[in-house]
Amino acid sequence: MQETGISQIGMPRRLGRIARVWWTLSGLLGLLACLAGPTPTVAQSLSNGKGDLRVMTYNVNEGTDYLEIQQARDLNQFLVAEGQTITQVRVTNSPARMQAVAKQIVAAGPALVSLQELDEWYTSSFSPLTGCGSPILEFNFLQELQDALAAQGAHYTVAKEAQQYAFPLIPGFIPPSTLLCVAVTDHVAILARTDLDTAKFQWRNPQSAQYSATLQFPSPLGLLPLPRAWVSLDATFNGKTFRFIGTHLESVVPNVREAQGAELRAGPANTSLPVILAMDSNAPAFPLPLDPTYMDFIAAGYNDAWTQIFPLVPGLTCCQAQLDDNPVSELYQRIDLILTRGNIEVQNTALFGAAPSAKTPGGLWPSDHAGVAAQLVVEQE
């Protein structure tokens, strides 16, 4: 993929010094972590303390990394790549994986969950004479997850949902002879618990928008826009009000990702309320070098819940193999983050879905990401 012409954001000199200090400190911590030997990759529990506000972020994996589509250089390659993509989505068995994701959410017990890569996949017949037929919904990840949560006794509602990118029905070919059309719509969302006492937990003011900074992906069919979005709400927990924001930032082009982060800080995060940001940032906080978008948030006064509790533990959250079927975990970076700003105390944080015991009965990881949950206290201002 190619950059969209968005220029690199320059850091003020003082923030540049902060970044250099942070990079140095992070490097020392990383070295100490390595010298200390193996570190745990998962801590699947949150303690019971005064911080009983629990929040979570989980990228549930849309079932493909679109690698073949990215590599297609002509129309024939693109048609085959479309067939390969829907085949991957079918093999990664989202209904079974959403059952496994639901199990991790239930184990964490969050009041609010930020979710990414909630896809709806449609297919239809294709005729060279008449084109694509009427679309049939094959997979609806959000509905599958909601059904799985309900089946496991959990009580959640969709507080806010926002569309990111949407590809219309596009012809594809599955050798040796299958012609079909494939469409996908991708969403981010916030789930909120409905079984907590309303005297303890309430939410209001749901909002969402797409970022103006958007990747335009060049393909044999022309430029395909890949917009990203954020969702937010204001919640009150134990009498303390805060803003909860979920998002999924650009994964390929750093300049676009950094511009989206700036939009978020100037937009929904520009509030006098304490802020909890739960996201797939696509901005590595581990290993080095730290991503500029991550550093922008730190320089803007955000605290990283993971490093506050586990400064010497990498906390790897991404990524398993494209088909989620790798026998041994391949997580190698930390990009799924819970960041806080304002008078918020982080009491604990943990990874979910990163242990082999979390796999589906068919041997798939719940997602190519681990979920991250945090236990927080919003203090009185």
C-alpha positions as CSV (number, residue, x, y, z in Angstrom):
1,M,0.0,0.0,0.0
2,Q,1.1,3.5,-0.6
3,E,0.9,6.7,1.4
4,T,-2.0,9.1,0.7
5,G,0.0,12.3,0.7
6,I,-0.6,13.2,4.4
7,S,2.5,14.8,5.7
8,Q,4.4,13.7,8.8
9,I,3.3,15.5,11.9
10,G,6.1,17.4,13.5
11,M,6.7,17.3,17.2
12,P,7.3,20.5,19.2
13,R,10.9,20.6,20.6
14,R,9.8,20.0,24.2
15,L,7.7,17.0,23.2
16,G,10.7,15.7,21.2
17,R,12.8,15.8,24.4
18,I,10.0,13.9,26.2
19,A,9.9,11.3,23.5
20,R,13.7,10.8,23.6
21,V,13.6,10.4,27.4
22,W,10.7,7.9,27.0
23,W,12.5,6.0,24.3
24,T,15.6,5.7,26.5
25,L,13.6,4.6,29.5
26,S,11.7,2.1,27.4
27,G,14.9,0.7,26.0
28,L,16.3,0.2,29.5
29,L,13.1,-1.5,30.6
30,G,13.1,-3.7,27.6
31,L,16.7,-4.7,28.2
32,L,16.0,-5.5,31.9
33,A,13.0,-7.6,30.9
34,C,15.2,-9.6,28.5
35,L,17.9,-10.0,31.2
36,A,15.3,-11.1,33.7
37,G,14.5,-14.1,31.5
38,P,11.1,-15.4,30.4
39,T,8.1,-13.3,31.4
40,P,4.4,-14.3,31.5
41,T,2.5,-13.8,28.3
42,V,-0.9,-13.8,30.0
43,A,-2.5,-13.0,33.4
44,Q,-6.1,-14.0,33.0
45,S,-7.6,-12.5,36.1
46,L,-8.4,-9.1,37.7
47,S,-8.3,-8.7,41.5
48,N,-11.2,-7.6,43.7
49,G,-10.1,-4.2,45.1
50,K,-11.6,-0.8,45.4
51,G,-11.2,-0.5,41.6
52,D,-14.2,-2.4,40.5
53,L,-14.6,-0.5,37.2
54,R,-13.5,-2.9,34.6
55,V,-13.0,-2.0,30.9
56,M,-11.7,-4.0,28.0
57,T,-10.5,-3.8,24.4
58,Y,-10.7,-6.7,22.0
59,N,-9.9,-7.0,18.3
60,V,-11.9,-10.1,17.3
61,N,-10.2,-10.6,13.9
62,E,-12.2,-10.3,10.7
63,G,-10.8,-13.7,9.5
64,T,-8.3,-12.6,7.0
65,D,-5.4,-10.2,6.6
66,Y,-6.2,-9.4,3.0
67,L,-2.6,-10.4,2.1
68,E,-3.5,-11.8,-1.4
69,I,-5.6,-8.7,-2.2
70,Q,-2.8,-6.4,-1.3
71,Q,-0.4,-8.4,-3.5
72,A,-2.8,-8.6,-6.6
73,R,-1.3,-6.7,-9.5
74,D,-3.9,-7.3,-12.2
75,L,-7.6,-8.2,-12.5
76,N,-7.1,-11.9,-12.7
77,Q,-5.0,-12.0,-9.6
78,F,-7.6,-9.8,-7.8
79,L,-10.4,-12.2,-8.7
80,V,-8.5,-15.1,-7.3
81,A,-7.5,-13.1,-4.2
82,E,-11.2,-12.4,-3.6
83,G,-11.9,-16.1,-3.6
84,Q,-8.9,-16.8,-1.3
85,T,-10.2,-14.1,1.1
86,I,-13.7,-15.5,1.6
87,T,-12.2,-19.0,1.9
88,Q,-10.0,-17.8,4.7
89,V,-13.0,-16.2,6.5
90,R,-14.9,-19.4,6.2
91,V,-12.0,-21.5,7.5
92,T,-11.4,-19.2,10.5
93,N,-15.0,-20.1,11.7
94,S,-16.2,-16.9,13.3
95,P,-19.2,-18.5,15.1
96,A,-16.8,-20.8,17.0
97,R,-14.3,-18.0,17.6
98,M,-17.0,-15.6,18.9
99,Q,-17.9,-18.3,21.4
100,A,-14.3,-18.2,22.6
101,V,-14.1,-14.4,22.6
102,A,-17.3,-14.3,24.6
103,K,-15.7,-16.6,27.2
104,Q,-12.8,-14.2,27.6
105,I,-15.1,-11.2,28.0
106,V,-17.2,-13.1,30.6
107,A,-13.9,-14.0,32.5
108,A,-12.9,-10.3,32.5
109,G,-16.3,-9.0,33.5
110,P,-16.0,-5.5,32.0
111,A,-18.7,-2.9,32.3
112,L,-17.6,-1.5,28.9
113,V,-15.9,-3.3,26.0
114,S,-14.3,-1.7,22.9
115,L,-14.5,-4.0,19.9
116,Q,-12.8,-3.9,16.6
117,E,-13.0,-5.9,13.3
118,L,-16.7,-6.7,13.6
119,D,-17.4,-7.8,10.1
120,E,-20.5,-8.6,8.1
121,W,-19.6,-10.9,5.1
122,Y,-21.9,-11.3,2.2
123,T,-21.7,-13.5,-0.8
124,S,-23.8,-14.0,-3.9
125,S,-23.8,-15.9,-7.2
126,F,-22.0,-14.4,-10.2
127,S,-22.8,-14.7,-13.9
128,P,-20.6,-13.1,-16.6
129,L,-23.9,-12.1,-18.3
130,T,-25.9,-10.7,-15.4
131,G,-23.2,-9.9,-12.8
132,C,-23.6,-10.4,-9.1
133,G,-26.8,-11.8,-7.7
134,S,-28.7,-10.9,-4.5
135,P,-26.3,-10.9,-1.5
136,I,-26.7,-13.5,1.3
137,L,-25.3,-12.7,4.8
138,E,-22.8,-15.5,5.6
139,F,-21.2,-14.1,8.8
140,N,-22.2,-11.3,11.2
141,F,-19.5,-11.1,13.9
142,L,-21.3,-8.8,16.2
143,Q,-24.5,-10.8,16.2
144,E,-22.5,-14.0,16.7
145,L,-20.7,-12.4,19.7
146,Q,-24.0,-11.1,21.2
147,D,-25.5,-14.6,20.8
148,A,-22.5,-16.2,22.4
149,L,-22.5,-13.8,25.4
150,A,-26.2,-14.4,26.0
151,A,-25.7,-18.1,25.8
152,Q,-23.0,-17.9,28.4
153,G,-25.2,-15.8,30.8
154,A,-23.7,-12.4,30.1
155,H,-25.8,-9.3,29.7
156,Y,-24.5,-6.7,27.2
157,T,-26.0,-4.3,24.8
158,V,-24.5,-2.4,21.8
159,A,-24.1,1.1,23.2
160,K,-22.6,2.5,20.0
161,E,-21.5,1.0,16.7
162,A,-19.8,2.7,13.7
163,Q,-19.0,1.6,10.2
164,Q,-15.4,1.8,9.1
165,Y,-14.8,0.6,5.5
166,A,-17.3,-1.2,3.3
167,F,-16.5,-3.1,0.0
168,P,-19.5,-3.7,-2.3
169,L,-20.0,-7.0,-4.0
170,I,-16.9,-7.8,-6.0
171,P,-16.5,-10.9,-8.2
172,G,-14.1,-13.6,-7.1
173,F,-12.9,-17.0,-8.2
174,I,-12.3,-20.1,-6.2
175,P,-10.4,-22.8,-8.3
176,P,-11.3,-24.9,-10.1
177,S,-14.7,-23.6,-11.1
178,T,-16.5,-21.5,-8.4
179,L,-17.5,-18.0,-9.4
180,L,-19.0,-15.8,-6.7
181,C,-19.3,-12.2,-5.4
182,V,-18.0,-11.1,-2.0
183,A,-18.8,-8.0,0.1
184,V,-17.8,-6.9,3.5
185,T,-18.6,-4.2,6.0
186,D,-16.4,-3.5,8.9
187,H,-17.4,-1.9,12.2
188,V,-16.1,-0.8,15.6
189,A,-18.5,-0.9,18.6
190,I,-18.8,-0.4,22.4
191,L,-20.7,-3.0,24.4
192,A,-22.1,-2.0,27.8
193,R,-23.3,-4.2,30.6
194,T,-27.0,-4.2,31.4
195,D,-27.0,-6.3,34.6
196,L,-25.3,-3.7,36.9
197,D,-27.3,-1.6,39.3
198,T,-28.2,1.6,37.6
199,A,-27.4,3.4,40.8
200,K,-23.8,2.2,40.2
201,F,-23.4,2.3,36.4
202,Q,-25.1,4.4,33.7
203,W,-24.1,5.6,30.3
204,R,-25.3,8.3,27.9
205,N,-24.2,10.5,25.0
206,P,-23.1,7.9,22.5
207,Q,-21.2,9.4,19.6
208,S,-19.2,8.2,16.6
209,A,-17.5,9.5,13.4
210,Q,-15.1,8.5,10.8
211,Y,-11.6,10.1,10.6
212,S,-10.9,12.6,7.8
213,A,-7.4,11.1,7.5
214,T,-8.1,8.0,5.3
215,L,-6.0,5.5,3.4
216,Q,-6.7,5.1,-0.3
217,F,-5.6,1.6,-1.3
218,P,-4.6,1.3,-5.0
219,S,-6.1,-1.9,-6.5
220,P,-6.7,-3.2,-10.0
221,L,-10.3,-1.9,-9.6
222,G,-9.1,1.6,-8.7
223,L,-8.6,3.3,-5.4
224,L,-10.4,1.7,-2.5
225,P,-11.0,4.0,0.5
226,L,-10.3,2.4,3.9
227,P,-11.8,4.8,6.4
228,R,-11.4,4.3,10.2
229,A,-13.8,5.4,12.9
230,W,-14.2,6.0,16.6
231,V,-17.0,5.5,19.1
232,S,-17.5,7.1,22.5
233,L,-19.9,7.5,25.3
234,D,-20.0,9.2,28.7
235,A,-20.4,6.8,31.7
236,T,-20.9,7.2,35.4
237,F,-19.6,4.5,37.7
238,N,-19.9,4.8,41.5
239,G,-20.8,8.5,41.0
240,K,-17.8,9.4,38.9
241,T,-18.3,10.4,35.3
242,F,-15.8,9.7,32.5
243,R,-15.6,9.4,28.7
244,F,-15.0,6.0,27.2
245,I,-13.6,5.9,23.7
246,G,-13.0,3.0,21.4
247,T,-11.2,3.0,18.0
248,H,-9.1,1.1,15.5
249,L,-6.4,3.2,13.9
250,E,-4.7,2.8,10.5
251,S,-2.5,-0.3,10.3
252,V,-0.3,0.3,7.3
253,V,0.6,4.0,6.7
254,P,2.2,5.7,9.8
255,N,1.3,9.2,8.7
256,V,-2.4,8.4,8.4
257,R,-2.3,6.7,11.8
258,E,-0.7,9.6,13.4
259,A,-3.1,12.1,11.9
260,Q,-6.0,9.9,13.1
261,G,-4.6,10.0,16.6
262,A,-4.4,13.8,16.5
263,E,-8.0,13.9,15.3
264,L,-9.1,11.8,18.2
265,R,-7.3,13.9,20.8
266,A,-8.8,17.1,19.3
267,G,-12.2,15.5,18.9
268,P,-13.9,13.1,21.3
269,A,-11.0,13.1,23.7
270,N,-11.1,16.9,24.0
271,T,-13.2,17.0,27.1
272,S,-12.8,18.1,30.8
273,L,-13.9,14.6,31.8
274,P,-11.4,11.9,32.6
275,V,-10.8,9.8,29.5
276,I,-10.4,6.0,29.1
277,L,-9.3,5.1,25.6
278,A,-9.5,1.4,24.7
279,M,-8.2,0.6,21.2
280,D,-6.3,-1.4,18.7
281,S,-3.9,1.4,18.1
282,N,-1.7,-0.4,15.5
283,A,1.0,1.7,17.1
284,P,3.5,-0.7,18.8
285,A,4.2,0.2,22.4
286,F,6.6,-2.8,22.4
287,P,9.1,-3.7,21.1
288,L,11.3,-0.8,20.1
289,P,11.2,1.5,18.3
290,L,8.0,2.8,19.8
291,D,5.6,4.1,17.3
292,P,5.2,7.9,16.9
293,T,1.5,7.7,17.3
294,Y,1.9,5.9,20.7
295,M,4.5,8.6,21.7
296,D,2.1,11.3,20.7
297,F,-0.5,10.0,23.2
298,I,2.2,9.7,26.0
299,A,3.4,13.2,25.3
300,A,-0.2,14.5,25.4
301,G,-0.5,13.3,29.0
302,Y,-2.0,9.8,28.5
303,N,-1.0,7.0,30.8
304,D,-0.6,3.4,29.6
305,A,-2.5,1.1,31.9
306,W,-0.2,-1.9,31.1
307,T,3.1,-0.2,31.8
308,Q,1.8,1.3,35.0
309,I,1.2,-2.3,36.4
310,F,3.8,-4.3,34.4
311,P,6.6,-2.0,33.4
312,L,9.0,-5.0,32.8
313,V,6.5,-7.3,31.0
314,P,6.1,-6.9,27.2
315,G,2.3,-7.7,27.4
316,L,2.2,-9.0,23.8
317,T,-1.2,-8.7,22.1
318,C,-0.7,-9.3,18.4
319,C,-0.6,-11.2,16.1
320,Q,-1.4,-14.9,15.6
321,A,-1.3,-16.5,12.1
322,Q,-3.8,-15.3,9.5
323,L,-5.9,-18.5,9.9
324,D,-5.7,-18.4,13.7
325,D,-4.5,-22.0,13.6
326,N,-0.9,-21.8,14.7
327,P,-0.2,-24.3,17.4
328,V,2.2,-22.1,19.4
329,S,1.5,-18.4,20.1
330,E,3.1,-16.0,17.6
331,L,2.2,-12.8,19.5
332,Y,5.2,-10.4,19.0
333,Q,4.1,-6.8,19.7
334,R,1.8,-4.8,22.0
335,I,-0.6,-2.6,20.0
336,D,-3.9,-3.2,21.9
337,L,-3.9,-0.4,24.5
338,I,-5.9,1.0,27.4
339,L,-4.8,4.6,27.9
340,T,-6.1,6.9,30.6
341,R,-6.1,10.7,31.0
342,G,-7.1,12.6,34.1
343,N,-7.6,11.5,37.7
344,I,-7.8,7.7,37.1
345,E,-5.9,5.1,39.1
346,V,-5.0,1.8,37.4
347,Q,-5.2,-1.0,39.9
348,N,-4.7,-4.0,37.7
349,T,-4.6,-5.1,34.0
350,A,-4.5,-8.5,32.3
351,L,-4.4,-10.2,29.0
352,F,-7.2,-12.6,27.8
353,G,-7.3,-15.1,25.0
354,A,-3.5,-15.4,24.8
355,A,-3.2,-18.9,26.4
356,P,-3.7,-22.1,24.5
357,S,-6.5,-23.0,26.8
358,A,-8.6,-20.2,25.2
359,K,-8.6,-22.0,21.8
360,T,-11.8,-23.2,20.2
361,P,-12.5,-27.0,20.2
362,G,-11.3,-27.0,16.6
363,G,-7.9,-25.6,17.7
364,L,-8.3,-21.9,16.6
365,W,-7.3,-19.0,18.7
366,P,-10.2,-16.8,19.6
367,S,-8.6,-14.0,17.6
368,D,-5.2,-13.0,16.2
369,H,-5.2,-10.5,19.0
370,A,-5.3,-10.9,22.8
371,G,-7.9,-8.9,24.7
372,V,-6.7,-6.4,27.2
373,A,-8.7,-5.6,30.4
374,A,-8.0,-3.1,33.1
375,Q,-9.4,-2.5,36.6
376,L,-9.7,1.2,37.3
377,V,-10.7,3.8,39.9
378,V,-12.0,7.1,38.6
379,E,-11.1,9.5,41.4
380,Q,-12.9,12.5,42.6
381,E,-11.6,15.7,40.9
